[in-house]
Amino acid sequence: MLMLTKTAKADSELVKRLLKCTVADPEYWSFRRNAVREHSHGMFQYPAMMVPQMQSRLIGEIMAVDGCVHCVYDPFVGAGTVLTEAILRGLDFQGCDLNPLAVLVSRVKAGPFFVEAFGSRWKGVKTRAETDRRREVECEYPGWRKWFTVGVAIKLTRLMRAIRSEDALWSRRFFWVALAETVRLTSNSRTSTFKLHVRPAAEVASRTVDPIAVFAAIVERNLDRLRENATLLDASDRIRRGRYEGQVQVAWGDTSTEDQRNGQAKADLLVTSPPYGDNVTTVPYGQHAFLPLQWIDLDDIEPDISRDFLSNTHAIDSRSLGGIRSGALDEVENVCQRSKSLTRLLRRLRDEPRDRALRVAAFWRDMDKCLLTVLQRLRRNAYMVWVVGERRVANRIIPMHRILAELIESRGGVPVTLLERRIPSKRMAVRNDISETMVRERVLIMRKGVA
Ligand SMILES: C[S@@+](CC[C@H](N)C(=O)[O-])C[C@H]1O[C@@H](n2cnc3c(N)ncnc32)[C@H](O)[C@@H]1O
């Protein structure tokens, strides 16, 4: 009883604190004027990243009412926005993502922060790449010619060889991230969309890009960003000899099947932004990663990543939430029993082409599996922050926050509050039909409950 009173008090204090932010500025949570990606947040352009300032504020407010937050968990870690904010507060962090590129970027953001050593290693990498005269292309992907001119592919290979010669994994990972961004900017795919979309032949022919110069600019920028992050961590006495002192784990894997590893401490706070729907028709994280991952040694991310993951441009996305649609309408039935909003939505989609309902069903079938794992990873009464986008299927808004809340409640979770924010700028494809639909985000705050 005492416990209940304490958590109820913390909940109402938290709601009060969050509402206070909107008194002076009703659009506070939109972070319109203040969404710059500073220090490590700006190292890589990953799709649909969260606004760091918002995460920081939310983590801070929750820590103010829950004095036992030591470890933050993000089951859809992406480019590690929550990770960076968690370590700046001296917290431990656990994260997971299915996309190897997300895991690589997040691991680099967790350190080490050997700023001087990175600087001197950079000189070596640069010299090796610039003095390499070999002209063969070492890309295992047979279809590379569609996406790269021969000149670009030769230089990307030189960079790849120069990075491979680095003896330390921490160094190679840092440079792989810069190479990933270089590949994105120098390939024949348009950069205005996260989907792979080849430029017209005439544009490819007239374009001049030098991957080594692009890479150099990215490395210099990322070195500055790493230094800024190290300075912040240093100022709060959170790094020793360039290493963050807390525990950070970023796993590569599928959150819906991730086991609670033996002896792993439960997390005290969840902060995450899950995908908006199946990756193929919303944000194609896998497609965005496809070309960069062709030039990176996967073993340097995780030893058991099979190249099947890169067998085609959809291979990662079809393994993500909602990626496999067959059987989904039957399998989602037990999920519907726990969510009135999902049942209603699927009923309304019955008159639409079957594929619409299948997409929604497959996504929620998989999301519900994730919830089971996610809740097991949290300690009792842990707060959860779910940042969810709004999307439409067959011109109907998917009430993502409501379905999510109902499913979490069915597993013992307790609703705390809901914030709404308008998205200041979405870096979606301008011509992509989801761009104008995702203009609002909801921040659903819940608590795990005592089970
Ligand atoms: C909205 S993004 C997260 C962005 C992140 N919050 C950030 O600020 O960078 C969602 C992430 O979920 C990942 N994802 C999709 N299905 C997954 C699954 N089954 N298990 C783990 N991660 C998954 C995607 O690869 C993507 O990185």
PDBQT file of the ligand as one rigid body, heavy atoms in Angstrom, charges set to zero:
ROOT
HETATM    1  C1  LIG A 501      12.583   5.301 -35.044  1.00  0.00    +0.000 C 
HETATM    2  S1  LIG A 501      14.050   4.347 -35.212  1.00  0.00    +0.000 S 
HETATM    3  C2  LIG A 501      14.906   4.713 -33.746  1.00  0.00    +0.000 C 
HETATM    4  C3  LIG A 501      15.627   6.020 -33.864  1.00  0.00    +0.000 C 
HETATM    5  C4  LIG A 501      16.367   6.383 -32.600  1.00  0.00    +0.000 C 
HETATM    6  N1  LIG A 501      15.451   6.693 -31.528  1.00  0.00    +0.000 N 
HETATM    7  C5  LIG A 501      17.292   7.581 -32.853  1.00  0.00    +0.000 C 
HETATM    8  O1  LIG A 501      17.069   8.659 -32.301  1.00  0.00    +0.000 OA
HETATM    9  O2  LIG A 501      18.208   7.417 -33.641  1.00  0.00    +0.000 OA
HETATM   10  C6  LIG A 501      13.482   2.702 -34.993  1.00  0.00    +0.000 C 
HETATM   11  C7  LIG A 501      14.582   1.635 -35.014  1.00  0.00    +0.000 C 
HETATM   12  O3  LIG A 501      13.965   0.356 -34.783  1.00  0.00    +0.000 OA
HETATM   13  C8  LIG A 501      14.764  -0.614 -35.427  1.00  0.00    +0.000 C 
HETATM   14  N2  LIG A 501      13.999  -1.876 -35.508  1.00  0.00    +0.000 N 
HETATM   15  C9  LIG A 501      12.971  -2.213 -36.333  1.00  0.00    +0.000 A 
HETATM   16  N3  LIG A 501      12.523  -3.446 -36.053  1.00  0.00    +0.000 NA
HETATM   17  C10 LIG A 501      13.298  -3.908 -35.024  1.00  0.00    +0.000 A 
HETATM   18  C11 LIG A 501      13.318  -5.113 -34.270  1.00  0.00    +0.000 A 
HETATM   19  N4  LIG A 501      12.473  -6.101 -34.533  1.00  0.00    +0.000 N 
HETATM   20  N5  LIG A 501      14.225  -5.238 -33.272  1.00  0.00    +0.000 NA
HETATM   21  C12 LIG A 501      15.097  -4.243 -33.001  1.00  0.00    +0.000 A 
HETATM   22  N6  LIG A 501      15.123  -3.069 -33.681  1.00  0.00    +0.000 NA
HETATM   23  C13 LIG A 501      14.239  -2.903 -34.674  1.00  0.00    +0.000 A 
HETATM   24  C14 LIG A 501      15.112   0.034 -36.761  1.00  0.00    +0.000 C 
HETATM   25  O4  LIG A 501      16.259  -0.561 -37.320  1.00  0.00    +0.000 OA
HETATM   26  C15 LIG A 501      15.345   1.486 -36.328  1.00  0.00    +0.000 C 
HETATM   27  O5  LIG A 501      16.708   1.724 -36.085  1.00  0.00    +0.000 OA
ENDROOT
TORSDOF 0
